[in-house]
Amino acid sequence: MIKTYRICVPVKAEDVHSAIKMIMEAEELMVDFIEVRMDYMKNIGNLSDITGSTNTPLIATFRPKRQGGLFDGKDEERIKVLERSINAGFEYIDLELDTSGLDKTVEDFKSMGVKLIISHHDLNRTPTILELRWLLSRELSHEPDICKLVTYANNLEDNLMCLKFLSRFSRNVKLVCFAMGELGLISRILSPLYGGFFTFASLKKGLETAPSQLTVDELRTIVKVMEAVGF
């Protein structure tokens, strides 16, 4: 019996109204976290309307292109929007490890009482465990609530790298780690079983925010099969 398997649904919507609609759908699926991707929004309106629409913990993410997102502007612009998210009541903020002025931003955000996710995305490869450990140590230096390291799988063995890393380092750290891409699907599915704090699944087909992202229904069906065969 799989005791703990947390799912985060990313919401990619063009405006607040559409985001709220998707959030309500995600709530019906009883997921554990909902990530609102600000970089998909053409019009970032009243973010308080979003936080008032759900009791599920919300993560505000404004992902730059260099880390796999859509935003191509300055980090200062992203930080301002994330500050608005904190004031609106988002429970978590995702900050990329390569954010300019990260030390000050972390200090400022912590003083505002929000929980922090420090993330890093390698869009081309899966680093070695030694490299992943170095990245994790850099993230931990900022004392976040959750660390996130996402890689790209170029072969099936890259899944093992992520799962081995989780099994070694997730005991005392809330850690999210898996590989993107079609060949990384195994790590997406299995990461929570190796200590990953949560994994991602889209609301439905067409709403994926990363390569090879399964839907919530697909992921839960796979988990049921794994339970049936003794996981």
N, C-alpha and C positions, 0 to 999 in steps of 0.2 A: 504494500500500500504506500503510495507516494503521499507523504504528509504535507509537504510545503512545496507549492509550485505557483509562484507569483507571476502575473502577466501585466504588462504595461501596454496600453493601446495608444499609439501616436495619432493625433488628430491633425490632419492637414486640411485647412479650410481657408477660403479667401477672405472671410470676414467673421465678426463675432457671432452674428446670427447663425451662420452655417456651423461654426464651431460648437455652439450650444446644442444644436440639433444632433451633431455627432456625439457629443459628450453624453447626452441623454440616452442615445443608443448604446454607448459603451457601458453606462450605468446598468442598463437592463441585463447586460451580459455578466454583471457582477465581477468586473476586473479589479485588480488591486491598485493600479496607478493609471492615470491618464496624462499623456504628454501633449501639450499644446505647442505646435511648431509655428512660432511667430514668423519664421522666414517664408512660410507659404502664404501669409496674409497680405493681400493687396491693400487692405484698409484695417489698420489696428485701431479699433474703436474703444469703447468703454470695457476695459478688462474686468471690472467689478461685476459686470453682467455674467461673465463666464464663471467666476468663482461662486457666484450666488446660485448657479444652476446645478451644483452637485456637492455631495459629501465625500466623494472619492478624492483621495490626495491628487493634487494637480502639480505637474512639472511644467515650468515655463522654459522653453528652449528656443533660442534664436541662432540657428546654426549657420556659420559662414561657409562659403563655397570651399574654402581650403580644408574644411572638416566634413565635407559631404552635404552641406546645406545649400540654400539658394541665395543667401544674402551676400552681396558683393561690395558692401560699403565699409565704413570704418568701424572699428570695435567700439569707439565712443558712442556711436549711434545705437548699437546693440545694447550697450550697458544701460542707456537711458530707458529703453523699452523694458528691459528686465527689471529696472528699478520700479517702473510703473506696475509691473506684474507683482512685485513684492507688496507694494502699497495696496494692490487690489485684493491681496489675500492668497496668492499662490503659496503652496506649502513648500515646494522645492524649486530651486533654480539650477539649471544645468550651465556650468561654465567650462569652456574648453581650456585645456592646460596651456595652450599657446596664446591665450587672450592677452593682449598688450595691457600692461599695468595690472596684472592679475593679483598681485599681493595686496594692493590698495583696494581693489574691487572686492576681494574676499573679505577684507577687514570691514569695509563699508556694509556689505550685504549681511555679514554676521551680526553687526550692530543693529540691523533692522529686524533680526529675529527669524530669518528664513533658513531653511535647511539647504545645504549645498551638495550638488553632484559635480565633481570634477571629472571631466571626460577627455578622452583622446581617441581619435579615429585614424587608423592607417588604411588608406583607401586602395593601397596597391599590394600589400603583402601581410603575412603574419610574422611578426618579429619572433626571435628566440625567447625562451623563458627568461634568460638573463636580461634581455632588452625589456621584456614586459615587466620584470621585477624593478628595473631602473625607472621605468615610467610610473609604476605604482608608487615607488618611493617618492618621486616628485609630486605626485598627486597627494599622497599622505602628508607631505610637508605643509599642506594648507589645511589640514585637519577637517576634511569634508565629512559629511554624513554618509555619502556613498561615493565609491570610486568606480569609474566606468572605462574599460579598455576594449575597443572594438577593432577588429582586424579584418583583412580580406583574405579569403581562402583561395589559393591557387592550386591546391591539391587536397585530397582527403586527409592527409597527415596533419594539415594545419588545424583540423578540428581537435586532434589529440593534443596539440600544443596548448590550445585554449583550455581544454578540460583538465589537463595536467596542472596548468597554472592555477586554475580555480581550486583544485583539490589541495594544492599546497598552501595557498595564500588567502583563502576566503574564510578561514576559521575565526579570525579576530577582526575582519574587515567586511563591511557590506560592499561586495564587489560584483559588478556586472561585467562579464567577459564572454564574447563569442565572435565567430567569424562571419562576415557578410559574404554574399555571393552564393551562387547555386551550390558550389562545393562545400559551403559552410553551413548548410542546412542542419547537419547533424549536431553541430555545436549550439545552434539556436535552440533546438529541441531539448538537448540533454544538459545544457548549462545549469539549470536550477537543481538538477540531481547531483551535481558536483560542487555545489555551494554557491552558485550564482544567485544573487539576491532577487533578480527578476529577469525575464526575457520579454521580447517584444512580439506582438502580433497585431495585425491590422484589423480594423473593424469589418472590412469586406474587401473583396477583390477590387483592385483599382485604387485603393487608398493606402497602398504600401509607401513607406518613407525610406526604404532601403531594399537592395536586391535580395531576393529569396525570402522575403518576409511572409510567413503564413498568416492566414486569418485566425481569429480567436477560435472559431468553430473547428477549423482544420487542426489547430494545435491541440485543442482539448480532446478531439477524437483520437489523435495519436497517443496522448497521455493515457486515455482509457485503455487503448490496446496494450500499452506498456504495462499498465497495472494488471491487465488480464493475464499477461504472460509472466508475471512475477517480479516486476521492478518494484 
